[in-house]
Amino acid sequence: MARNLRLLGFLALICASLSISGAAIIRPINDAHRSAALELFVPTNGSFGSLEEAYEALRTFQIFEVEKSPEISHATCPVVAEKLGSSSFISKDLFHALRVNSILGCRIDARTFEDVASKLQAVIKDASSLLDFHYGVGGLLHIKDQGINVALSDADGTFHSIKALSQSDGRWRYDSNSAESSTYAAGIYSVFSMNSAESNFL
């Protein structure tokens, strides 16, 4: 939680520095921003606490054009390969491993991607929560970006199930068994970017 708050504060600082005041020109990202990113995301022996943290760091470095240390790839790619190649899995772990791989370009063979795609298809088939759909469909999109031919089984039914979790007031339910809805769940949905997912699978 504290790390997320620091990240939000840092991003807010960047947004403020890029804001337009009157006729002012938008200020580009500079070395001060890059230094702040490096201070916020400090790997230990080239690795971060989790693949989720690794993605946050790598994506920030990518946006701010910060050159990543070769140690990060050397330390993180084996973890990515282990997660993707494991017979036992958690959909969240697969999703974050695929996101990290999309930036690092680890050496993952096509067969492994195909096996992970099958696992995520099973997750989506049995999904009843917004996060399950997020991890499943989002993971398949990352696999598709690797040039692997991925087709979402029953795409129409999947997106109908997702939309069924929406509320008329703009909020979303976390899962089909919950009557409660929240703006936080709506935030999860916005990150999910379902419109982009639909355009890729329908």
C-alpha positions in Angstrom: 0.0 0.0 0.0 2.8 2.4 0.9 4.6 1.7 -2.3 1.4 2.3 -4.3 0.9 5.6 -2.6 4.5 6.6 -3.4 3.9 5.7 -7.0 0.7 7.7 -7.2 2.4 10.7 -5.6 5.3 10.4 -8.0 3.0 10.2 -11.0 0.9 13.1 -9.7 4.2 15.1 -9.6 4.9 14.2 -13.2 1.4 15.1 -14.3 1.7 18.5 -12.5 5.0 19.2 -14.2 3.4 18.5 -17.6 0.3 20.6 -17.0 -0.4 23.6 -19.1 -0.8 27.0 -17.4 -2.2 29.6 -19.7 -0.2 29.7 -22.9 2.7 27.8 -21.3 4.3 25.1 -23.4 4.1 21.5 -22.0 7.3 20.7 -20.2 9.0 17.5 -21.4 10.2 14.8 -19.0 13.7 15.7 -17.8 16.6 14.2 -15.9 15.0 15.2 -12.6 12.0 13.0 -13.4 14.3 10.1 -14.4 16.3 10.5 -11.2 13.1 10.3 -9.2 12.0 7.1 -11.0 15.4 5.5 -10.2 15.1 6.5 -6.6 11.6 5.1 -6.3 12.3 1.8 -8.0 15.5 0.3 -6.6 16.2 -3.3 -7.5 18.1 -5.6 -5.1 20.7 -7.6 -7.0 18.8 -6.8 -10.2 15.4 -8.0 -9.0 12.3 -6.5 -7.4 10.0 -7.8 -4.7 7.5 -9.3 -7.1 6.8 -9.5 -10.8 4.0 -6.9 -10.2 6.6 -4.5 -8.8 9.0 -5.3 -11.6 6.4 -4.4 -14.2 5.6 -1.1 -12.4 9.3 -0.2 -12.4 10.0 -1.4 -16.0 7.0 0.4 -17.4 8.0 3.6 -15.6 11.5 3.3 -16.9 10.1 2.7 -20.4 7.8 5.8 -20.3 10.6 8.1 -18.9 13.2 6.6 -21.3 15.4 5.4 -18.4 17.9 2.9 -19.5 17.3 -0.3 -17.5 20.2 -2.2 -16.0 21.1 -5.5 -17.7 21.0 -7.0 -14.2 17.3 -6.6 -14.2 16.8 -8.9 -17.2 19.3 -11.4 -15.9 17.6 -11.6 -12.5 14.0 -11.3 -13.7 13.7 -13.4 -16.8 14.4 -16.7 -15.0 11.5 -15.9 -12.6 9.3 -15.1 -15.6 10.2 -18.4 -17.3 9.6 -20.3 -14.0 6.1 -18.8 -13.6 5.1 -19.4 -17.2 6.5 -22.9 -17.2 5.1 -24.1 -13.9 2.4 -26.8 -13.9 0.7 -25.2 -11.0 -0.3 -21.6 -11.5 -2.2 -18.6 -10.3 -3.8 -16.4 -13.0 -2.5 -13.2 -11.4 1.1 -14.6 -11.5 0.8 -15.6 -15.2 -0.6 -12.1 -16.0 2.2 -10.2 -14.4 4.9 -12.6 -15.8 3.5 -11.9 -19.3 3.5 -8.2 -18.7 7.1 -8.2 -17.6 8.0 -10.3 -20.6 6.4 -7.9 -22.9 9.0 -5.3 -21.9 12.1 -7.5 -21.2 11.6 -9.9 -24.2 12.8 -13.0 -22.2 13.5 -16.1 -24.2 10.2 -18.0 -23.9 9.4 -20.6 -26.6 6.2 -20.7 -28.5 5.1 -24.0 -26.8 5.2 -22.4 -23.4 3.0 -19.5 -24.6 0.6 -21.9 -26.1 0.4 -23.9 -22.8 -0.2 -20.6 -20.8 -2.9 -19.6 -23.3 -4.7 -22.9 -22.6 -4.5 -22.3 -18.9 -5.9 -18.7 -19.2 -8.7 -20.0 -21.5 -9.7 -22.3 -18.6 -9.5 -19.4 -16.2 -11.8 -17.3 -18.4 -14.3 -20.1 -18.9 -14.8 -20.5 -15.1 -14.4 -16.8 -14.3 -17.0 -15.0 -12.2 -15.0 -12.0 -11.0 -13.8 -8.9 -12.7 -10.2 -9.7 -11.7 -10.4 -13.2 -13.2 -11.5 -11.7 -16.5 -8.8 -9.0 -16.2 -6.0 -11.5 -15.7 -7.3 -14.0 -18.2 -8.1 -11.8 -21.2 -5.3 -9.4 -20.5 -2.8 -12.3 -20.4 -4.1 -13.6 -23.7 -3.6 -10.2 -25.3 0.0 -10.2 -24.2 0.5 -13.7 -25.7 -1.1 -12.5 -28.9 1.4 -9.6 -29.0 4.2 -12.2 -29.0 2.9 -13.4 -32.4 1.1 -16.4 -31.1 -2.2 -17.2 -32.7 -4.7 -16.9 -29.9 -8.4 -17.1 -30.2 -10.7 -16.4 -27.3 -13.2 -19.2 -26.9 -16.8 -17.8 -26.9 -15.7 -14.2 -27.1 -19.3 -12.9 -27.3 -20.2 -14.8 -24.2 -17.1 -13.7 -22.3 -17.7 -10.0 -22.9 -21.4 -10.4 -22.1 -20.4 -11.9 -18.8 -18.0 -8.9 -18.1 -20.6 -6.3 -19.0 -23.1 -8.1 -16.7 -21.0 -6.9 -13.8 -21.6 -3.2 -14.7 -24.1 -0.9 -12.9 -26.2 1.9 -14.4 -24.4 4.4 -12.2 -21.0 3.7 -13.6 -19.8 1.4 -10.8 -18.9 -2.2 -11.1 -19.4 -5.3 -9.0 -16.3 -7.4 -8.2 -18.0 -10.7 -9.0 -21.3 -12.2 -10.0 -22.1 -13.3 -6.4 -21.8 -9.8 -4.9 -24.6 -7.2 -4.8 -22.1 -4.5 -3.8 -20.5 -2.3 -6.4 -17.8 0.3 -6.2 -15.8 2.9 -8.1 -12.7 1.0 -7.2 -14.0 -2.0 -9.2 -14.7 0.5 -12.0 -11.0 1.4 -11.9 -10.1 -2.2 -12.3 -12.3 -2.3 -15.4 -10.7 0.8 -16.8 -7.3 -0.8 -16.5 -8.7 -3.9 -18.1 -9.5 -1.8 -21.2 -12.2 -4.1 -22.5 -12.8 -2.1 -25.7 -9.2 -2.8 -26.7 -9.7 -6.5 -25.8 -12.9 -6.7 -27.8 -11.2 -5.2 -30.9 -8.5 -7.9 -30.7 -10.8 -10.9 -30.2 -14.1 -10.1 -31.9 
